[in-house]
Amino acid sequence: IMAIPAGLFMNRLGYRKGIITGLLLYAAGAFLFLPATYIQTFEFTLFSLFVIACGLTFLETAANPYSSVLGPKETSEQRLTLSQSFNGLGWIIGPALGGMLILGGDGSGETNKFSSMALPYMLIGGVVVVIAFMFMITRMPDIHEGDHDSRGDMGTYGGLFRVRHFRLAVVAQFLYVAAQTGINSFFINYVVETMPGYTPEKAAYLLSLGFVFFMSGRFIGSLFMSWFSPRVMLGIYALVNTVAMVLVMLGLGWPSLIALYLNYFCMSIMFPTIFALGLKDLGGMTKKGSSVLVMTIVGGAVCPVLMGGIADASGMAAGFVVPLVCFAFIAWYAFYRAKSSINFTK
């Protein structure tokens, strides 16, 4: 909902104000959890999360392209992958802190549960306000990517989709987020169903190890991009993940679990690399392109439904055919369609 408004906002006011707006929206949503502890309704809690998500959308739409254009375009994928490496660190630390602060109490009543829920959000909101203030007082380079193509409708969203490498990047990013979310969503179900003796609690610990592989994969991937083409790395990693999904579908126990961990390592570079490849050479259309690519996270709402339907019919392992297809498309995109070619095909 907010990605296109965020792109239009930054087209007019720039990346820096977009980042500050995103941080302030995020903080506002976090602070709304304090009245949520008194109102105690699902709807108001969901609204608070929605405001946080709006802030995150502004941040994604601004920070990702800003990282990619803040330097030579030849190393844009490497910069974005390195900056997003800290995402993986958040995936590991965030749930641990949240569990300690929210679930660490005595659980002696609904009011206590709501009160404990507010504490981490108040702390996060305070930290984010400090970061927003730092952005306000820090001088940042004003990036101007250039004017959009003057022919026809090239400054519009319709014109943007005439750019082949961008159009296919949107599809690849949609499928990547779909695959990632589906795998995260059903990791525990898969382990419990295919590995006898594992409870959901034990499987959750195994999932946290997958996030460690994900984070390390981003740091290592950003280093490798100093020597290897990000596009070729994306293609090879996607091929590896396609084979890994075959092993997962076979339900071989530990070999299949190792394949899942390998999948997390290889997934790590995909979002930032596809993002940077899609924005390549867009010039004045970069902010609009970024807003569209951020909207592709809706793929994460589609894949779990498909995987769950297949799992109900044929078993959890069979559901992993959905991410298999996603990774196969990403491999094709990386090897054959990811090169920038501002040839405005119809």
Buried (B, 14 or more C-beta within 10 A) or exposed (E): EBBBBBBBBBBEEBBBBBBBBBBBBBBBBBBBBBEBBEEEEEEBBEBBBBBBBBBBBBBBBBBBBBBBBBEEBEBBBBBBBBBBBEBBBEBBEEBEBBEEBBEEBEEEEEEEBBBBBBBBBBEBBEEBBEBBEEBEEEEEEEBEBEEBBEEEEBBEBEBBBBBBBBBBBBBBBBBBBBBBBBBBBBBBBBBBBBBEEBEEEEBBEBBEBBBBBBBBBBBBBBEBBEEEBBBEBBBBBBBBBBBBBEBBBBBBEEEBBBBBBBBBBBBBBBBBBBBBBBBBBBBBBBBBBBBBBBBBBEBBEBBBEBBBEBBEEEBBBBBBBBBBBBBBBBBBBBBEBBEBEBEBEE
